[in-house]
Amino acid sequence: MKLESVLHKIKTHTPTILGSRSFSKYSVLLPLIEKEEGLHVLFEVRSLKLRRQPGEICFPGGRIDPDDTDEKGAAIRETVEELGLKQGDISDVYPLDYLISPFGMIVYPYMGLIKNIQEIKPNAAEVGEIFTVPLSFLMKTDPKIYQVNFRAEPENDFPFDLIVGGENYNWRARQIEEYFYIYENRVIWGMTARILAHFVEILKQHSQYPIEGS
């Protein structure tokens, strides 16, 4: 390959996350609603009929489909499907930081305002129930954070003879933080809690506009 060809290919390449083409990609919506006492965040409890994570608390969302216009469109579509809404019931949809899971998954979170909460009709096949948490509570309550360690376990045919140190190679330990919020009898944890903590962190950084009830 000639130098000119190499330079052209690298110059015209758009950087992304290495290996991300093989990642599963999901979008979720962190829904805000307005009540008389102030803003609330809406959560779903996953149906007990679901095979994956039944009964856990989450935001509306799911896998990005090829027919979705983009990550934002996927978040809105999933929210419409799960809460029985119309697209017009959701406004002010803005992106938060995307999250890369150590398990080969990228999650694109968005915040959005649900205007007609009386129109919510949860899809029973996916949603067991919904509930809300006052934003003022979340602004005043720090999450509990716990460490989870992962140990490297090479497969039996791993070529230890090709690396310095062989079977005594000092694998770097991997660690992730798990976030927990407890509100009344509800436990919000995992990726949902991590996204929630990030959302609250943004609000605290840009606090020139007061949060009602905080």
Residue, then its C-alpha position, 0 to 999 in steps of 0.5 A: m500500500k502506498l503512503e498516499s493511500v494510507l494517509h487518505k484512509i486515516k485522514t478521512h476516518t471518523p474516530t469512534i470507540l474502538g470495537s464499538r461496532s460489535f457493541s449492543k446499543y440501547s437508548v433510555l429516557l429519564p422522564l420528568i413530570e410536573k406535579e403541584e409540589g414540583l418536578h418528579v422523575l418517573f421510573e418503571v418497574r419491569s414486568l415479572k413476566l420478562r425473562r431479563q431483569p424482572g421486577e427491577i426498576c428502570f427508565p423507559g428504553g431498549r435496544i436501538d432498532p435499524d429503523d430508528t432515525d437515531e439514538k434520540g428517536a429510539a429513546i422516544r419510541e421505546t417510551v411511547e411503546e412502554l408507557g402508551l403515549k404519543q410522541g407529542d406527549i414527550s418534549d424537551v428531549y436532551p442528551l446526557d453522557y452516554l455510558i459504556s458497560p464493561f459487558g459490551m453495551i453502549v447506552y445513550p440516555y436522554m432527559g425528556l418531559i412528559k406533559n400529559i401524565q394522565e395519558i400514561k397507560p403502561n404496557a403490561a407485557e413490559v411494565g409492572e407499574i410506574f412510580t415517581v420520585p421528587l427531584s428535590f429528594l434526589m437533589k438532597t440525597d447522595p447515592k450509596i456507592y459500592q465497589v464490584n471487582f472483576r477477576a481475569e480468568p483466561e480460558n484453558d487454551f490461553p497462550f501464556d507462553l507468548i506473554v512475559g510472565g506466563e501463567n504468573y502474569n499480573w493481570r490488572a484488576r477491574q472494578i466498577e462502581e454500583y450506585f444505589y438510591i433508596y426512596e421509601n420502599r424502592v431500591i434504584w440501583g445499577m445503570t439506572a442509578r448511575i444515569l440518575a446520579h449523572f443527571v443530578e450532578i449536571l443540575k448541581q453544576h448548573s444551579q443558577y436556576p433553582i429546582e422547585g422544592s429543593 
